[in-house]
Amino acid sequence: MAKQKDYGELKKRALLAKQRMKMGYWQQLLTEKENMLISAGDSQQAQYLVSEVQRERVKRDNNIIVNKESAGKDEELYLKVCRILDSEVVTTNPIGQLIDESEYESLDEGGKQRYILRLSEKFRELKDRYYKERIGKTS
């Protein structure tokens, strides 16, 4: 039974890869990489950062396809982080702005602490992603 599921997952991923090839996904990534390198400079560090951003994007795109629900929540949180970082107002408590009040209120004290710690870790990851993705973009 497990082999059928693995085969189904493998087949699904193969079909998605074929679809990406047909839609020009990889060509689009190559063009974006060249544009980011032009904007960021042609140094060794810039090349590394651009490659890292692209790897993360491919991984995220695959995650969105395979794990739609959890990836959707992450992308929703990322949009909130982008709004916070893009705003002209200095934010002293970005974690407080990201809290889902209904989920937070339903937790006990220990759960609230774990929730805040996970949220702060997620904020740090998404903030790093935000700044890495801004390498090739001009304001």
N, C-alpha and C positions, 0 to 999 in steps of 0.2 A: 504494500500500500504506500509506503514511504517513497519507493522508487517512482511511482506514478506521479506523486506530488513534485518530486525533484525534477522529473522529466517535464512536467507542466511548467515549473518555474524556469527551467532552462529554455524551453521552447518559447516562453513568454519573453524572456530576455533577448533571445535571438531575433524574434520578430520585432522587438523594440529597436534593436541595433540596426536591423535592415531598414526600418522606418526612418531612423536618424540619417542613415546613408542617403536614402532617397530624398529626404527633405533638405539636404545640404547642411545639416547640423555641424559637421566637422569643418566644412569650408567656412561657415560662419564663425566658428571658434578660432580658426586660423586668422581670419580677417581681423577679429577683435583683438587677438594677441598681437598682431602687427601694429594695430593702432595704439594699443596700450604701450608697446615698446617705444614707439615714436614719441608718445607723450611723456613717458617716464624716463626716457634715456636708454642708452644701449649698454649700461654697465652690467657687470656680472650680478650684482644684487638686484637690479631692476628685472633682469631676465628671470632670476629665481623667484621673485615675488609674483611676477606675471604668470609664470608656470604654476606656482602654488595656487593662485586665484583660479586659474583654469581647471586645475585638478579638483579643487573644492566645488566648482560649479558643476562639473560632470558628475561628481559624487552626489551632489544635492539634487541634480536633475534625475538621476537614477533613483534616489530615495523618494522623490516626489511620486515617481511612477509606481514604485513597489509599495511604499508605505504612505498612502495618500493622507490618512487622517493625522498621523503624528507630524508628517512633513508640513501639512497645512497649518497646524498650530505653530510650528517653528517659523514658517514664513509670515504668519500673522504677527508673531512677536517681533520678527525682524523689521517689519514695516513700522511697528511702534517705536523700535529703537532708532530707526532712520528718522522718524519725525522728531524724536527727542534730540538727536544729534544735529539735525538740520536746522532746528529752531534757533532763533537769535537770542532767546532767553536762556540765561545761565541756569541750569537745573542742578539743584543741590541734592535731590533725592530721586534719581531716575528709577531705582528699584520700586519705590512707592508708586510711581506712575504705571509700572508694568504689572502690578499685582491684580490678579483676578479676585475681586472682593468676595464673590459668592463662594469660590473654592477656598479662599483663605479663611473665611468665617466658619466654614464647616469643619476645620481642623482643630485638634487639641493643641496644647502649647508646644509639645515636642514636634508635632507635625507642622506647625507654623514656622518653627525654626528651620526645619529641613526644607520647607517650601522656599523660604527666603534664601537659604544657602544655594539651593538648586537654581533659583531665579537669578541670583547674583552671578553664579558661574555661567549661566546661559547668556546673561547680559554681557559679560566679559567676552565670550566667544563671538557673539553677534556684533559687538563693538569692533573687535578685531577684523571681522569679515567686512564691516562697513568701511573701515579705513583702507583695507587691502583693495576692495573693489573700487575705491575712489582714486587709486593710483593713476589710472589711465584717463580719468575724466577731468576736464577742465571746468572750473567754476564759472 
